[in-house]
Amino acid sequence: MKHRNFIFIFSLLITFSCSDKDNHESAIFEVGFAQEVITPIDTAFIAGHSHNRIFDGVNDDIYVKAAVISNSQEKLVFLSFDCIGLLHPQLLEIRALVKEEQPDFPIQNIMMTSTHTHSGPDVVGLWGKDLLHSGVDSKYMNTLIRKASNAILSADRKAKSCKAEYAISDHGNEWVYNISEPEELDRSVTVLRFLNEKSNVLTLTNFACHPTFLDAVNDKVSSDYVGGYYKKMNESQGGGNMFIQGSIGGWVQPEHEEKTPAQAFFRGEELADKVLEILDNSTPVKGNEINVKTSIFPMPLENTGFLMLSKAGVISRDFTDSVSTEVAYFEIGNASFATHPGETVPQLSLRTKELMRNDGPKFIVGLGMDALGYILKPYFFDEEKEIPHSKYLCSVSVGPETQEHIYNELSKLITENK
């Protein structure tokens, strides 16, 4: 009798142990995805290289993509634009529009990033017909904001029960370079995938490289190599596939490559192949907690050029001795994300990851929540250092202390989240 009781109790322990393990490795989320085409229909100024460039056709469509990820307590939105970099005031407009449509929506949890393609429309104002004229088309911007809101609400309606997994590797050794400081790069490719049964609902891929294969050599709309990533991922697994730009400041970009649409797509498809390869040996996400922390704060403005551009109406944004911006830190299970509001040098990516104490994947969201230009190390502003291209990089930076302000704000958010 004692022997039977022992076997029974031992069996129960095994059952509970297995059940706990299954629950631990099978965190459940509700995930929805939607996208809208944002390819300009009428003539538009091309952002990224020089003034007075007008599109003469379309190589591939560009998108705003929205993912809604939730559990029973919290809801998070991830929004991605194929453009040079959407500004924080537009994020506030999108949040307000979603609030109008759905008053109980947690709009403060809408996170935003841009892929930074240099073959998309000017959404900032810097690339109009000349220095004194904005390249922004207000009608296009209104459409863009409306489509972003629509994509968020559509994704929310499409939510499905999903399990989550992740994978991490390195990529781009043959073609991604930091032309200002060659020894400093974050080559990581970090992936988070949500599956409904065995079907992909959403895959997020974080990788750092300027989409500039087609910059100044092609006047057609394109998401550049990101379009090749979309194409291969869509063909291979379907569902929603989003690209998250990383730390590309200091000019992390493709070098020694043919500047053609074919080569751009080749490198993008190669990135997708890498993503699919490492997902074959993925790790389940632990837990299904969603924690979100954001901070809107004044960033000191030392570059008076931005103030002049604002007064001239080239950039439609309030600049004084500071500019309001936002950073965010959020966790999805044991995956963590930190946003950088511009093109940050790889050093800030690596420093931020050191702050993130989670035991899962770490995502650095470049051009996250804002696009404040280049965010550099202070010594880039020292002419005696003779860092390649530093004069231009500094001219499109709000100031030498920007990186430290971002780091300090993120440090506070991450500490609060522990």
Buried (B, 14 or more C-beta within 10 A) or exposed (E): EEEEEEEEEEEEEEEEEEEEEEEEEEBEBBBBBBBBEBBBEEEBBBBBBEBEBEBEEBBBBBBBBBBBBBBEEBBBBBBBBBBBBBBBEBBBBBBEBBBEEBEEBBBEBBBBBBBBBBBBBBBBBBBBEEEEBBBBBEEBBEBBBBBBBBBBBBBBEBBBEBBBBBBBBEBBEEBBBBEBBEEBBBBBBBBBBBBBEEEBBBBBBBBBBBBBBBBBEBBBBBBBBBBBBBBBBBEBBEBBBBBBBBBBBBBBBBEEBEBEBEBBBBBBBBBBBBBBEBBEEBBBBBBBEBBBBBBBBEBEBBBEEBBEBBEEEBBBBEBEEBBBBBBBBBBBBBBBBBBBBBBBBBBBBBBBBEBBEBEBBBBBBBBBBBBBBBBBBEEBBEEEEEBBEBEEBBEBBBBBBBBEBBBBBBBBBBEEBE
